């Protein structure tokens, strides 16, 4: 039987992710600036009224924006308006003083008007390329709550520091099925609990990617659909648990759209920050731990470091699963206590986090399933493991990476359960995280699926797999998965 997964066109996704991504104030300022330029070319009787109205709208909008915060995308709009303003207002002032109005000849005014329009048009173009991310509305029956916790493993030293007493500390964010919050309830920020944390993390991510921080200033402004510390849903019993490890330099919130979608369908997602590996981790005492991982330029040494980091992450994932199962001993407390079913647990990750998920599954039999989002396996000792696996990848050819698919195939064949590799057409490495929601839609960067379809594909395919493996739901996941790309199935009784 074919399992049905909700799609955007079903009407369940109500947020429109495409468009200019400009606020009403920004649109008013844009229209005022454009009208100010156009007024020069209107009939004489209309020019004064349009100029005054456009100038008033522009000035008021700019004042309010300066109070709430002007995004860099609006600077060319204001620059174009500032250039046009003296030429638009001068005839009105001269007329009021009784002096004859002077207007430049059309062939002199045209280049200036074109330049102003070009500057003004740069604003919405930049807002479209680098928007404030708008998250797709979760399609499940549950509202979504979120909370952040911090745990220290007393049995593991922190190898990134020289302090022999320093112990491995992890920050974990959970998304869980919640009761519906009252209308107007403040939604959680995207990359931080506070505005300060959101800006710290956003700036660190930009630095790690080699981008100026201002380009992605929409990221710390974004709000998600989850509510911090919302009451847990009354129904649903005990919820299966899905652990997530981000990519190298990534942070716990990098797959928020995916986490919220899973939580709305009755899963608890626990995503990890890995200190000294994630771009920036803000600890409970206010300290910020920045990444210390940099490329050495030596492929062999970088590979050795990646193997070491993957092993640390795999241990992090096992430790967090232990904490989630200890509600009365320093683990999950409060309303979530007793509502997590760690006997039904999946381990997942993106990129290096996906490699860590595969290694954690082999080392820790408590995990019942594993999902790898486009991660090259790094386990130095690949051996048989019992969990079913799902791997989503971009299109990889021997020309682009001759090692990736053979290594991935080797690891999938080691599973004693049926496993799947789905190659998603039009995907890039960043397709499998939230990046398409806030980066320019450049296919080589975020793929060509689009801002609405990218998170949908990741959520729909992983939900189909999780519903089968953790909930033992009816249907064949291969039927759902094959609708999204080229599917390879690895069965334990196949000769491969």
GISUL-V44006 format. One record per residue. N is the residue number from 1. RES is the residue in one small letter. PSI is psi in degrees with one decimal (* if undefined). Layout:
N;RES;PSI / N;RES;PSI
This chain:
1;x;137.2 / 2;x;126.0 / 3;x;134.2 / 4;x;129.9 / 5;x;130.3 / 6;x;139.6 / 7;x;165.2 / 8;x;-36.9 / 9;x;-6.2 / 10;x;-8.3 / 11;x;2.6 / 12;x;-25.0 / 13;x;110.3 / 14;x;-14.2 / 15;x;134.0 / 16;x;113.7 / 17;x;-20.2 / 18;x;175.9 / 19;x;-173.2 / 20;x;-22.3 / 21;x;47.0 / 22;x;144.9 / 23;x;162.9 / 24;x;-39.2 / 25;x;-42.1 / 26;x;-38.2 / 27;x;-39.5 / 28;x;-45.5 / 29;x;-40.7 / 30;x;-46.4 / 31;x;-39.5 / 32;x;-42.3 / 33;x;-44.0 / 34;x;-42.0 / 35;x;-33.5 / 36;x;-38.4 / 37;x;-42.1 / 38;x;-28.1 / 39;x;-32.3 / 40;x;-26.7 / 41;x;7.7 / 42;x;165.3 / 43;x;149.4 / 44;x;-37.7 / 45;x;-28.5 / 46;x;-19.5 / 47;x;-49.6 / 48;x;-45.9 / 49;x;-45.0 / 50;x;-40.7 / 51;x;-45.5 / 52;x;-45.8 / 53;x;-45.2 / 54;x;-42.7 / 55;x;-40.5 / 56;x;-45.4 / 57;x;-43.9 / 58;x;-47.9 / 59;x;-44.4 / 60;x;-42.8 / 61;x;-42.7 / 62;x;-38.7 / 63;x;-46.8 / 64;x;-40.8 / 65;x;-36.6 / 66;x;-24.5 / 67;x;-45.9 / 68;x;-15.8 / 69;x;118.6 / 70;x;125.9 / 71;x;151.3 / 72;x;-25.7 / 73;x;-20.9 / 74;x;-12.6 / 75;x;-44.6 / 76;x;-31.0 / 77;x;-48.3 / 78;x;-33.2 / 79;x;-43.2 / 80;x;-40.7 / 81;x;-40.1 / 82;x;-35.5 / 83;x;-37.1 / 84;x;-25.8 / 85;x;-49.3 / 86;x;-39.0 / 87;x;-28.2 / 88;x;-36.5 / 89;x;-28.7 / 90;x;-47.4 / 91;x;-34.5 / 92;x;-41.4 / 93;x;-40.6 / 94;x;-37.6 / 95;x;-39.1 / 96;x;-27.9 / 97;x;1.9 / 98;x;-1.0 / 99;x;150.9 / 100;x;135.9 / 101;x;138.3 / 102;x;132.0 / 103;x;137.2 / 104;x;149.4 / 105;x;151.8 / 106;x;-36.0 / 107;x;-16.7 / 108;x;-35.1 / 109;x;-28.9 / 110;x;-48.4 / 111;x;-39.3 / 112;x;-40.5 / 113;x;-41.2 / 114;x;-41.8 / 115;x;-41.8 / 116;x;-43.9 / 117;x;-39.6 / 118;x;-44.2 / 119;x;-44.7 / 120;x;-39.2 / 121;x;-23.0 / 122;x;-31.2 / 123;x;-60.1 / 124;x;-30.7 / 125;x;-42.7 / 126;x;-36.5 / 127;x;-34.3 / 128;x;-38.8 / 129;x;-39.7 / 130;x;74.8 / 131;x;168.0 / 132;x;118.7 / 133;x;136.1 / 134;x;119.8 / 135;x;137.5 / 136;x;140.6 / 137;x;128.5 / 138;x;140.9 / 139;x;-4.7 / 140;x;-179.5 / 141;x;-16.9 / 142;x;146.2 / 143;x;171.6 / 144;x;130.3 / 145;x;162.5 / 146;x;152.9 / 147;x;157.6 / 148;x;136.2 / 149;x;164.9 / 150;x;132.2 / 151;x;145.5 / 152;x;130.1 / 153;x;108.8 / 154;x;-14.3 / 155;x;-3.4 / 156;x;123.7 / 157;x;153.2 / 158;x;107.4 / 159;x;-12.7 / 160;x;-8.7 / 161;x;163.3 / 162;x;-7.0 / 163;x;115.8 / 164;x;-15.6 / 165;x;-5.8 / 166;x;131.8 / 167;x;152.5 / 168;x;120.7 / 169;x;133.7 / 170;x;141.5 / 171;x;128.6 / 172;x;132.8 / 173;x;133.7 / 174;x;138.8 / 175;x;132.4 / 176;x;159.3 / 177;x;131.7 / 178;x;165.6 / 179;x;153.0 / 180;x;130.8 / 181;x;155.4 / 182;x;152.4 / 183;x;139.1 / 184;x;-1.8 / 185;x;134.9 / 186;x;130.6 / 187;x;157.4 / 188;x;144.1 / 189;x;160.0 / 190;x;-60.0 / 191;x;21.4 / 192;x;157.5 / 193;x;-30.3 / 194;x;167.2 / 195;x;-38.9 / 196;x;-46.1 / 197;x;-41.4 / 198;x;-42.0 / 199;x;-37.2 / 200;x;-47.1 / 201;x;-42.2 / 202;x;-44.6 / 203;x;-39.3 / 204;x;-40.6 / 205;x;-40.8 / 206;x;-44.2 / 207;x;-42.0 / 208;x;-35.8 / 209;x;-5.1 / 210;x;25.6 / 211;x;147.3 / 212;x;137.2 / 213;x;-32.4 / 214;x;-25.2 / 215;x;-34.0 / 216;x;36.6 / 217;x;-9.6 / 218;x;-22.9 / 219;x;-51.4 / 220;x;-12.5 / 221;x;-16.9 / 222;x;148.5 / 223;x;145.9 / 224;x;-169.2 / 225;x;-11.2 / 226;x;157.2 / 227;x;128.6 / 228;x;129.3 / 229;x;31.2 / 230;x;149.9 / 231;x;141.0 / 232;x;147.2 / 233;x;140.8 / 234;x;-35.9 / 235;x;171.1 / 236;x;-8.8 / 237;x;-137.7 / 238;x;134.1 / 239;x;137.4 / 240;x;154.9 / 241;x;136.5 / 242;x;115.2 / 243;x;146.6 / 244;x;132.8 / 245;x;125.8 / 246;x;176.3 / 247;x;172.7 / 248;x;123.5 / 249;x;-7.9 / 250;x;172.2 / 251;x;167.8 / 252;x;-26.6 / 253;x;3.4 / 254;x;-16.1 / 255;x;43.2 / 256;x;-42.5 / 257;x;-43.1 / 258;x;-44.9 / 259;x;-41.6 / 260;x;-38.3 / 261;x;-44.0 / 262;x;-42.9 / 263;x;-36.8 / 264;x;-17.7 / 265;x;13.2 / 266;x;20.2 / 267;x;154.4 / 268;x;120.8 / 269;x;127.5 / 270;x;108.8 / 271;x;139.9 / 272;x;142.6 / 273;x;133.5 / 274;x;101.6 / 275;x;143.6 / 276;x;1.2 / 277;x;-53.2 / 278;x;149.7 / 279;x;-43.5 / 280;x;134.5 / 281;x;119.3 / 282;x;116.2 / 283;x;168.4 / 284;x;-28.6 / 285;x;5.7 / 286;x;-12.0 / 287;x;146.2 / 288;x;125.1 / 289;x;114.7 / 290;x;158.6 / 291;x;145.1 / 292;x;12.0 / 293;x;119.2 / 294;x;152.5 / 295;x;137.4 / 296;x;-14.2 / 297;x;-9.4 / 298;x;113.8 / 299;x;-41.4 / 300;x;-44.2 / 301;x;-40.8 / 302;x;-38.0 / 303;x;-40.5 / 304;x;-41.4 / 305;x;-38.6 / 306;x;-39.5 / 307;x;-42.8 / 308;x;-44.6 / 309;x;-40.0 / 310;x;-40.9 / 311;x;-39.6 / 312;x;-43.8 / 313;x;-40.8 / 314;x;-40.7 / 315;x;-37.2 / 316;x;-44.9 / 317;x;-42.6 / 318;x;-39.8 / 319;x;-43.1 / 320;x;-38.6 / 321;x;-39.3 / 322;x;-45.4 / 323;x;-39.5 / 324;x;-25.7 / 325;x;9.2 / 326;x;69.2 / 327;x;-24.2 / 328;x;5.3 / 329;x;51.4 / 330;x;5.1 / 331;x;-134.8 / 332;x;124.9 / 333;x;178.8 / 334;x;-155.8 / 335;x;-27.8 / 336;x;-16.0 / 337;x;128.9 / 338;x;-2.9 / 339;x;-3.0 / 340;x;129.5 / 341;x;86.3 / 342;x;-4.0 / 343;x;-9.6 / 344;x;91.3 / 345;x;138.2 / 346;x;149.9 / 347;x;129.7 / 348;x;165.7 / 349;x;163.6 / 350;x;135.2 / 351;x;-120.9 / 352;x;-30.9 / 353;x;-33.0 / 354;x;-38.6 / 355;x;-41.5 / 356;x;-36.8 / 357;x;-44.2 / 358;x;-42.0 / 359;x;-40.2 / 360;x;-38.6 / 361;x;-41.8 / 362;x;-37.3 / 363;x;-22.7 / 364;x;105.3 / 365;x;-6.6 / 366;x;-23.4 / 367;x;134.6 / 368;x;-14.0 / 369;x;158.7 / 370;x;137.9 / 371;x;128.7 / 372;x;116.9 / 373;x;91.4 / 374;x;50.5 / 375;x;132.5 / 376;x;125.2 / 377;x;134.6 / 378;x;0.6 / 379;x;119.2 / 380;x;-13.5 / 381;x;65.3 / 382;x;123.6 / 383;x;175.8 / 384;x;142.8 / 385;x;159.0 / 386;x;-13.6 / 387;x;143.2 / 388;x;145.3 / 389;x;146.4 / 390;x;128.1 / 391;x;124.5 / 392;x;131.0 / 393;x;160.5 / 394;x;175.0 / 395;x;115.2 / 396;x;130.8 / 397;x;163.2 / 398;x;-25.2 / 399;x;-36.8 / 400;x;-38.0 / 401;x;100.0 / 402;x;-15.4 / 403;x;-26.3 / 404;x;-61.6 / 405;x;-44.0 / 406;x;-42.3 / 407;x;-42.9 / 408;x;-43.3 / 409;x;-41.6 / 410;x;-45.7 / 411;x;-41.8 / 412;x;-33.6 / 413;x;-15.9 / 414;x;-13.3 / 415;x;138.8 / 416;x;6.9 / 417;x;167.3 / 418;x;129.7 / 419;x;165.4 / 420;x;142.3 / 421;x;120.4 / 422;x;118.0 / 423;x;116.2 / 424;x;113.7 / 425;x;139.4 / 426;x;2.0 / 427;x;151.4 / 428;x;177.4 / 429;x;-36.9 / 430;x;-3.9 / 431;x;-31.6 / 432;x;15.8 / 433;x;-165.9 / 434;x;-4.6 / 435;x;-38.5 / 436;x;-17.7 / 437;x;-19.2 / 438;x;-1.7 / 439;x;159.7 / 440;x;142.5 / 441;x;59.5 / 442;x;117.5 / 443;x;-39.3 / 444;x;-19.1 / 445;x;-55.1 / 446;x;6.8 / 447;x;-179.7 / 448;x;14.3 / 449;x;-25.7 / 450;x;163.7 / 451;x;-30.8 / 452;x;-39.7 / 453;x;-31.9 / 454;x;-55.1 / 455;x;-29.0 / 456;x;-44.5 / 457;x;-46.3 / 458;x;-44.4 / 459;x;-44.3 / 460;x;-43.0 / 461;x;-43.3 / 462;x;-34.2 / 463;x;-42.8 / 464;x;-41.4 / 465;x;-45.2 / 466;x;-39.5 / 467;x;-33.4 / 468;x;-42.5 / 469;x;-35.6 / 470;x;-31.4 / 471;x;-5.6 / 472;x;42.8 / 473;x;162.3 / 474;x;161.0 / 475;x;163.6 / 476;x;117.2 / 477;x;-25.4 / 478;x;-32.6 / 479;x;-38.3 / 480;x;-46.5 / 481;x;-40.4 / 482;x;-18.5 / 483;x;-11.1 / 484;x;1.9 / 485;x;-160.0 / 486;x;115.8 / 487;x;132.1 / 488;x;130.8 / 489;x;131.3 / 490;x;109.2 / 491;x;142.8 / 492;x;-21.9 / 493;x;2.2 / 494;x;153.7 / 495;x;-10.8 / 496;x;*
